[in-house]
Amino acid sequence: MKEVVVSWSVDAPREAIERVLTPAAIVEHAGTYLVDRVERLDDVVVVTASAGDLETVLEFTETDTGWIYRQRPDRGPFDRMYASVAVLGDRPVDLVLRSCFTFGLPLSRLTDWFVATDRRTELERLGEGLVAAAGESADVVTERTPSD
């Protein structure tokens, strides 16, 4: 599995970010997929999204700090993918976006390494979109978790 982490320090009240932080907004601001359907099933929000002929189904669970989500098996491009969006602290807040993924292919270490740049770009778009939607400006701090 490959891990990518992007974080922002945002001079905004926590509530400003939390107000715009929904499963649909997470998918939309990442900029890869368009949201087709959102369903709430007990404690899980299921988002079905598409990009051309590619469809993915993501399951979101709310946490004390934001959301964690994963791609349903066989319902998207990854063999396994899970991610989190966390809002930590209060004015300034730290917005921490993390994604762990693998394609599960014979050369997945290499494939995952190449895709890490695309995944990082998605997380950066997501963070920028959430901050813009909250109506605040942010000092961007990007960090990369060392790979194994």
N, C-alpha and C positions, 0 to 999 in steps of 0.2 A: 504494500500500500504506500502511496505517496501522499505526503501532507503539505498543504500550502496554507500559510497564515498571513493575513493582512490586517493591520490595525490602524485606527485613527484616534487621535485625541480631539474631542469635539467640545468647544466652548458653548455648551447648551445644557439646559436642564434635561435630566433623564427622561422626563415625560414627553419632551418634544420628539425625541427619537422613538420612544415606545409607541407614541400615537400613530406613527406611520409604518410601524413594523408589523406587517401581516404576512402570512404565507404567500398570498397573491403578489404583494409588493416585492417580496424577496425574489420571486421568479421573474417578475417584470423588470426590476432594476438590474438584475444580472445580465439582461439583454440578449440571451441566447434563444429563449423560448417565448412563445406567446401563450398566455393562460387560456385554456379552453373551458375548464370546469373546475369548480372548487366545491368540495363536499365535506361536511363535518360528520365524522363517525365516532361517537363517544368522545374520547379525549384526543383523537387524531384528526387533523385536517388533511384531506387528500387533494392534491392539485394535479390535474392532468394538463399537460402543456405540449405544444408542438413547435417544430421548426421545419417547415416544408413537410417531407414525408416522415421525418423522425418524430416519434412521440415518446414522452417520458411521463412516469407517474411518480410523484414525490409524496412521502408521508411526513407531515410536520407534527411535532409535539412541543407544546409550550413549556418553558422552564421558568424558574424564578428570574433568570437573566435575559431571556429572549426566546429563541426557537432552536431546536435541533431538527434536522430532516435527513431523510435517506431516500435513495432511489429504490423503488420496489424491484426485486430480482426480475430479470428478463423484461423490464419495462423501461428501458433506456439504453444509452450507449455504454454504460459502465457495467462491469461484472459486479462490483460493489462500490457504492459511493454514499458517504454520509457527510454532513456538514453542520455547522452551528453558527448562529449569529448571537453574540452576547453584548449586552449593554451593561457596563460595569461602572460603579461610582456615580457621582452626581456633581455636575458642573465644575470642572469639565468631566465629561464621561469618556470612557474608553469604549470604542466600538470595535469588537474583535470578531473577525470572520475567519472561519477555519473550514477546510475541506480535506477529507481523506478519501482516496479513490484508487481503484485499479481496474484495468481492462481484463485482467486475468488471462492474458495471452501467454504463449510460451516465452516471448521476449518482453513481458509486461514491465520489467524494471526499466528497460529502455523506452518503451512506448509511454509509460507513465511519466517518465522524466521529460519527454518531449511535450506532453500534454500539460505539464505543470504550468508552463507559461500561459497557455490559454485559460486554464483554471484560475490563475492569478489575475488575469485581465478581467474575467467574469466577477471575481470578488471585488476588484477595484471599482468596476462599474456599479456593483451592488452598493458598496459603501458610499460612493459619490452620489448615487441616486437617493439613498436614504437620507443623507445629510441635506441634499438639495430639497427633498420633499419636506423635511423638517423646518426648512427655511433658515438654516444656519450655515456658517462657513466652517471649514475644518482645516487644521494643520494635518497633513497626511504623513503618517509614519508607517512605512512598509517594512515588515520583517519576514524573513524566510526561515522556517524551521529546518535545521539540518536534516538531510535525508540519511537513511540508514546505509 
